Amino acid sequence: MRNIKATIHHIDNPLVHIGLESSRDFIRKTREGINNLLQILESYENKKDLINSVKLLRYADKVKSFGLENIVVKIFSIFERQLLNNLTGSAPNLRLFDFYKLGYLITCMNSNK
């Protein structure tokens, strides 16, 4: 391992949401992105490489390997409206957003079987 002498400059670069896109539009675009990801996966030559390089696909693969797909789909279908209410509300929870994406992905995967 080489010892590189480098100077690190920290900058103050806060993220500011200025309302360019509504949360509903963001959710819609997220779903479109997941649908596109599934199309790419379907046509990708080395599926395992793609799965290993995309966190959402890795998590879905783990859920599948544990045989929990149907449980995730059931929970997602029961709570989808509440999840959307949270994600489009004034204090969205990012963990719920992660589950929303996973639930939507696995639901789509199961409906394509």
DANORPE-V112571 format. One record per backbone hydrogen bond with DSSP energy under -1.0 kcal/mol. NH is the residue of the N-H (numbers start at 1). CO is the residue of the C=O. E is the energy in kcal/mol with one decimal. If there is no record, write none. Layout:
BEGIN
NH;CO;E  NH;CO;E
END
This chain:
BEGIN
26;22;-2.2  27;23;-2.4  28;24;-2.4  29;25;-2.6  30;26;-2.1  31;27;-2.4  32;28;-2.2  33;29;-2.5  34;30;-2.2  35;31;-2.5  36;32;-2.5  37;33;-2.4  38;34;-2.2  39;35;-1.8  40;36;-2.4  41;37;-2.7  42;38;-2.4  43;39;-1.5  44;40;-1.2  50;46;-1.6  51;47;-3.0  52;48;-2.4  53;49;-1.2  54;50;-1.0  58;54;-2.4  59;55;-2.5  60;56;-2.1  61;57;-2.4  62;58;-2.2  63;59;-2.6  64;60;-2.4  65;61;-2.5  66;62;-1.7  67;64;-1.5  68;63;-2.6  72;68;-2.4  73;69;-2.7  74;70;-2.3  75;71;-2.8  76;72;-2.8  77;73;-2.6  78;74;-2.2  79;75;-2.5  80;76;-1.1  83;79;-2.9  84;80;-2.7  85;81;-2.4  86;82;-2.4  87;83;-2.9  88;84;-1.9  89;86;-1.2  97;93;-1.6  98;94;-2.1  99;95;-2.2  100;96;-2.7  101;97;-2.4  102;98;-2.3  103;99;-3.4  104;100;-2.6  105;101;-2.7  106;102;-2.7  107;103;-2.2  108;104;-2.5  109;105;-2.6  110;106;-2.5  111;107;-1.9  112;108;-1.1
END
